[in-house]
């Protein structure tokens, strides 16, 4: 059972290593994080900093080596494979840099795809939920278009709609603007900001400062360690206090 008032995500001394025969390659070291429901968090760092590895662990795509990862206060290492598979199908979703859309398939059918094997959402509800998700990213006028007929920014917004359609608790966005020009990138980040304003929890992974600054909170990784963890709210309060004291 989820623990009442527990963070959505919490890690304690979380470490990750990869093993090749007898060679151990440490990637993450003593990660301590708490992320509450409704936050918009950017995990930022250069290539090789461990940010994608951390996202894969937090998104139930990989396992940590030591320490603890708690979801709603429940240790994930105690969860069986069926429980983990159900969480991946119903409670978390991903938006990737490469879009991963079917090119000869309509926007509507691309968005409905995660519902085809969904264990909870009924078949008769699929169409309505897909249309709602497409509307939320502002592409209702492109519903019947093939994904190959869309711009890069529109494709990424379709990918966001596809992530939304299962009504997950948590959306991961992995370098969502990496393949886009600056204008399209801004549109995609505005779509994510709107979802956050509507109450969605978003974890964004990026190496770009300008992209990270759309988030409410920025966690910086370097060489597998958290080197800073700040919130935009605290920065704004500090700036306002500084102005008042002048």
N, C-alpha and C positions, 0 to 999 in steps of 0.2 A: 504493500500500500504506500502511495506517496506520502511523505512526511509533511504535515501541515506547516506552512510558513518557511519551509526549506527553500533555498535557491533552486532555480530550474536546473542549473549546472554548478557543480562544485568539484574542484580537483584539490587533492592534498598530496604534496610531495610526488606528483605524477612524473614518471620517467618512461622513456621509450628508447629501446635499442633494437637494431636490426642485427641478425646473425647470419653469417655466411660460413658454413662449416664451423670452424672453431674461432672465427674472428667476430668480435662484437664491435658494432659501430653505434655508439651512443648518439642520439638525436635530440632528445628532450631531457632537461634536468630540473627536477624539483619544482614543477609548475604548480603554483598556488593561485587558483582563480575562483571567483564566485560571480555568476551571471544570473540575474533575476529575470523572470518573465516580463516581457514588454520592453526590454532593453534593445538598443541598436549599437552593437559593439563591432569595432574594426580590429582585427588582428593584423598587425603590420610588421614587416621586416624584409630584409633583402633576401635574395635567392639563397637557399641553404640555411635559413635561420630556424627552420622547423615549423613554420606556420601552417603549411599544408598537412604535415603529419599531425599536428595538434587538431586541425579541423577534422581530419579523418577519424581520430579517436573520439572527439566530441560528437561526431555525427554517426557513430556506431559502425563505421566502415573498417576500423582497425582496433586492435587491442593495445592497451598500455602494458609495459613490462613490470613496473612496480609502482607503489603508491596507490592512491584511490581516485576513482572517478564516480561521483554520485549524481544521479538523475532524480530530481525531486526528493533528494535525501536518501535514495536507495542505492547501495553499492552495485555498480554494474557488473562487477566480477562475479556476483552471485546469481546473475540472470542466465537462464538457459538459452539455447539457440532459438527456440520458438519465440520466447519473449523478445529477444533482440531483433528477430526478423519482423515481428509485429510492430515494434517501435520504428524500425526503418520504413515500414510500409505506411504507417498511419500518423506518426508524430514528428518526423523530421523530413525535410525536403532539401534539394540541392539545385542551385543555379551555377552552371559551369561556364568557363570562358569560351568554350567551343560551341555553345548553344545546344548541340546534340539533338537537333530536330530532324524529323524525317522529311527530306526535301520535296518529295512528290506527294505529300500529304497535306491536307488543309490545316489551317490554323486550329480550327475546331477539333479535328481528330488528333492533332498533336497534343492539344491540351487535355483531351479526354483519355489519352493513353494510360496514365497511371491509375485510372479508375477501373480498367478492364479486369484487374485481378485484385482489386481492393477488398479486404476482408469485411469491411463494415458498410461502406456506401452501397446502396441498392442500385441495380442496373437502371431502374426507372428514374433515378435521380441524377444520372450522369450528365445528361444534356443540360439540365438547368444549372448544375454546378460549373460546368465548363463555360457556359455563356456568362455566368457571374464573374468567374475568374478573368475572362477576357475583357469584360467591361471594366474591371478594377485596374487593368493596365492600359486602358484607353484605346483598345484595338477592336471595338465592336464592329467598325466598318471594314475590317479585314478578316472577318471570321471565315469566309469561304475561299480566301486566297491560299494558294500553295505557299509553303514556307520559303521555297526557292524564289518567290516573287517579292519577298520583303527585303527591306534594308537591314543592315546589321543591327541597328538599334531596335528595329521592330522585332527581329528574330530574338533578341535578348529579352524583350518584353514578353514575347510568347513563352520563352523559357521560364520567366518569372510566373506567368499565369499557370503554366504546367506545374510549377512547384506549389502554387497556392491551392490548386484544385482539390487536393486531398485534405485541406483544412488542417495543416500541421501546426504543432505548437512552436516549431523552430525552423527557420529558413536559413540555410547556409548559402552564401554567395561567394564563389571562388573566382577571384579576379574577373568580375562580371563585365568590366569595361576594357579588358586587355586587348580585345580584337576590334575595338571601336574607335572612330574618330572622336575628337573632343566634344562636338555637339551631341552626337549620339550617346556618348558616355554620360553626359550631364542628364539627358532624358532618362536613362536607365537608373541613375542614382536618385533622381527625383521620384521615380516610380517606387523605389525601395523606401525612400523617406516617407512617401504617402502611406505605404503599407505599415511602416512603423507608427505613424500617427494614428492609424486605425487599430493599433494594439498588437501588431505582430512582433514577435521576437526575431531579430535578424543578427546573424554573425557574418560579417564581411571579412574576407581574406584578401589582402592586397599588399603590393610593395610600393604603391603610389600615395604620397602624402595628400595630394589634392583629392583623391578618391576617399581616403580614410577620413578626411575632415567632414564628410557628409554624415558620419556616424555621431552618436551621442557620447561615445567613449572609445578611446584608442588604447589598445594594449600593444606594446612594442616588444618584439622578440629579437634577440641577437645571439647567435651561436647556441640556440636551444634553450635559452633562459629568458624569463620575463625581465626586461630592463626598465620598463615604465608602464604605468597604468593610470591614465588620466580620464576625466570626464569633461565634456564641453560645458556642462552646467557649472562645475566648480571653477573652470577657467573664466566663465562669464561673470560669476559672482566676484571673483578676485579682481577682475578688470573694473567692475562697477565700484567696488570698494576703493580701488586705487584712485578712481576719478573723484570720488567723494572726499578723499583725504587731501586732494590737491588744493 
